[in-house]
Amino acid sequence: MKLKVCGMKENTGEIARLEPDYLGFIFWKGSSRYFDGEPPGTAAKSPRRVGVFVDADPSDILQRTRDFDLTYIQLHGSETAGYCSRLNAYLKDALAQPPGLIKAFAVGGDFDFKPLEAYRPSCEYFLFDSRGPLPGGNGTVFNWEILRGYPFDTPFFLSGGIGPDSLEALEAFAASAAGAHCHAIDVNSKFEIAPGKKDAGKIKRFMAASPWLWQGSAGQ
């Protein structure tokens, strides 16, 4: 598994120096972690950048991709499979190295995997997050047992309320059949001092305590 630190806003450089695999920047104005600053500088071992959007206009996604050198676009709204297909084509026409798509899905007790089949041709990854009042960042954990029924080989990100006390549960999940398809874990609010300001000490200790989980593969 790899590590994504999402909701970057204030101390991006400090967290980048820890070398997680991905840094997430939220471009949805409804979020307390909405990023409206200048693109951060690039270092030799900079983590890959993921732009998080909610039902955004493709032209805005394209501009942010250019400005931030985004490697992936994370779609966290009600985007349809058709929208993802059209966005993919639009980005490929406009860019020599277009970003890949990550489609996020909110998981509840009655989650149905069947509709995800239509997204597979356009999306490199899925992301599973907790269902809540916001499109994401609700800070709660959903029942990972639901993923035991995951029927696809499309790799996914695991998100939702993952914190420093999640290591034992993550180790068990990594050893499960569903865990074999988990590309990365996505952390956010449980590692914050304030919305958008990450606790570098907590993240560093988490990474040091889980070498079996985090492979230190940023940039590969």
FENKA-V894231 format. One record per backbone hydrogen bond with DSSP energy under -1.0 kcal/mol. CO is the residue of the C=O (numbers start at 1). NH is the residue of the N-H. E is the energy in kcal/mol with one decimal. If there is no record, write none. Layout:
BEGIN
CO&NH&E  CO&NH&E
END
This chain:
BEGIN
2&185&-2.5  3&21&-1.1  3&22&-1.9  4&187&-2.8  5&24&-2.7  11&15&-1.8  12&16&-2.7  13&17&-1.7  15&18&-1.4  16&19&-1.7  21&48&-2.1  22&5&-2.4  23&50&-2.9  24&8&-2.7  25&52&-3.1  26&35&-3.0  28&31&-2.0  31&34&-1.4  43&46&-1.6  48&23&-2.6  49&71&-2.6  49&72&-1.7  50&25&-3.0  51&74&-3.4  52&27&-3.0  53&76&-3.3  57&60&-1.0  57&61&-1.8  58&62&-2.5  59&63&-2.0  60&64&-2.5  61&65&-2.3  62&66&-2.0  63&67&-2.6  64&68&-2.7  65&70&-1.3  71&100&-2.1  72&51&-2.4  73&102&-3.1  74&53&-2.9  75&104&-2.8  80&84&-2.1  81&85&-2.1  82&86&-2.5  83&87&-2.9  84&88&-2.4  85&89&-2.0  86&90&-2.5  87&91&-2.7  88&92&-2.1  89&93&-2.0  90&94&-1.4  91&95&-2.0  100&73&-2.8  101&124&-1.5  101&125&-1.8  102&75&-3.0  103&127&-2.0  105&129&-2.5  107&131&-1.7  108&111&-1.4  113&116&-1.8  114&117&-1.7  116&119&-1.3  119&122&-1.3  119&123&-1.8  125&103&-1.9  126&157&-2.4  127&105&-2.9  128&159&-2.6  129&107&-3.3  143&146&-2.0  144&147&-1.4  145&148&-1.8  146&149&-1.4  147&150&-1.9  155&126&-1.7  156&183&-2.5  156&184&-1.2  157&128&-2.5  158&186&-2.8  163&166&-2.1  166&170&-2.7  167&171&-2.5  168&172&-1.8  169&173&-2.3  170&174&-2.9  171&175&-1.1  173&176&-1.6  178&181&-1.8  179&182&-1.4  181&156&-2.3  183&2&-1.5  184&158&-2.4  185&4&-2.5  187&6&-2.9  188&191&-1.9  189&192&-1.3  191&199&-3.1  194&197&-2.8  196&9&-1.2  196&10&-2.3  197&193&-2.9  197&194&-1.3  198&200&-1.1  199&203&-2.1  200&204&-2.7  201&205&-2.4  202&206&-2.4  203&207&-2.5  204&208&-2.2  205&209&-2.0  210&213&-1.4  210&214&-2.6  217&220&-2.2
END
